[in-house]
């Protein structure tokens, strides 16, 4: 469903949108704004995945004896993998 709305932009933002439309990057200004919103949605989704993975890692560490701790590269590899998977899936 398409919803018509009115948006206000700074001159800088308006000029940038017009430039991208004139370059053929986007068919219309609306398409450019929609692409920006889609990117924000993706960024938000990735942030949620990363925070959930980090929270799970913290919970796991709280159940682990200090003598069994792993280094940070190993600890955060699962979070990095989850973010990568969300980008491709």
N, C-alpha and C positions, 0 to 999 in steps of 0.2 A: 504494500500500500504506500502510495506517495502522499506526503503531507506538505502543503504549501505553507511557508512561513516567511517572515521577514527577519533578516539579520543585518546588523550594523558592523562595519569593519573600519579599522583605521585606514588612512590613505595608503600606508605601507602594505597592509594586508590586501587591500583592494587591487593595488598595482601588481602585487605578486600573483594574485589569482588571474588577472587579465593577461599577464605575461605568460603564465602556464597554459592558458586557453589558446592564446595566439601562437604559442610554440607547438600546439597540437598535443601537449601532454595530457590534457583533459578536454573533453568535448564541450563542456560548459562550466561555468563557475559552480553550479550546483554539484556537478560531478566531482570537482576538486574538493569542495567542502565535504561531500559524502566520503571521499577517500580519506580525508583527514580524520573524520569521525570513526571510520572503520579502523584506522591505525590506532586511535585512542582506545577503542574497544579491545583490539589485540593486545596493546600494551597493558591494559587493565587485567586481561585474562592471564597474561604472562606473570604479572605481579602477584596475582592471587595464587597461581601455581607455585611460584617461588616461595612465597610466604608460607604456604601450606607445607611445602617440603622442608623449609627451615624449621617450622614449628615441630614437625615430626622428628627431625634430627635432634632438636633440643630435648624433646620427650625421651628419645632413645638415650641420649647422653645422661639424662637424669637417672636412668635405670642402670647405668654402667658405672662400675667402680673406676675411680681415677686411674688406677694402674692399667686399665684396659683402654684408655682413651686412644683415639686415632688422630693423625695429623689433619689439619684443616683442608688440605687438598683432597684427601680421601673422604672427609666428612661432607664436603659440599659438592662432590661429584654427582651425587644423586639429585640434588637440587638443580644443578646445571643440566643434567640429562632430562629432567622433567620439563624445564623451560624449553629446551631444544625440541623435545617431543611435541609440546604444545604448538610450536611454530610450524611443524610439518604435518600435524594431524588435525 
